[in-house]
Structures are given as C-alpha cells and as structure tokens.
Amino acid sequence: MDAKLTELIIRLETRTRQLLMQYSKSQDEKKDLLSRLKERDAEILSLKQKNEELQQQYTHLKMAKYIDMADDDVKDLRGRIRKMVRDVDRCISMLKVE
C-alpha cells in the first residue's frame, strides 16, 4: 500500500509540474498575443489616420481639378465671346459700308 501511495504522489507531482509548465507556457503565449494585438491596433490606427489624410488629399485634388477645369471653361468661354464680338463688329462694319 505504501508503494502504491508513493507512486500516486509521484504521478500527482509530475502532473502538477506538467500543469504548471503548461500554465507558464500559456501565460507566455498570452503575453505574446497581447503584444501582437497592441501592435496590430497601433498599425490599424496608423492606417486609419493615413487613410483619412489620403481622403483629404483626394478631396483637395478633386477640388483643384474642378477649379482648373472651371478656369479652362472660363478661358474657352471668353475666347468664344471675343470671337462673337468680332463677328458682330464685322457685320456692323459691313452694314455701314453698304
């Protein structure tokens, strides 16, 4: 009976050590995972900020392109008006000659 009890105690101690090692390993893994999670969260935050900056730049670029197109349209419109004024002046001068 004494040998059986000693054997049970040894097995219990062995199992307890194994559980403690597994617990320690799990704690280390948990710390590693939490560290990686914090890194990912920081990366996500950084990417969100960069995304917002790029969205603002895109909006500004669209606005600048729109303004540039509007300037081109204004220049084109002014050119057409000048041409029409010249044509009208030419027609008036032709009417005066006759």
QUIPE-V8081 format. One record per residue. SS is DSSP state (a for helix, b for strand, c for the rest). Layout:
# QUIPE-V8081
((SS) (SS))
This chain:
# QUIPE-V8081
((c) (a) (a) (a) (a) (a) (a) (a) (a) (a) (a) (a) (a) (a) (a) (a) (a) (a) (a) (a) (a) (a) (a) (a) (a) (a) (a) (a) (a) (a) (a) (a) (a) (a) (a) (a) (a) (a) (a) (a) (a) (a) (a) (a) (a) (a) (a) (a) (a) (a) (a) (a) (a) (a) (a) (a) (a) (a) (a) (a) (a) (a) (a) (a) (a) (a) (a) (a) (a) (a) (a) (a) (a) (a) (a) (a) (a) (a) (a) (a) (a) (a) (a) (a) (a) (a) (a) (a) (a) (a) (a) (a) (a) (a) (a) (a) (a) (c))
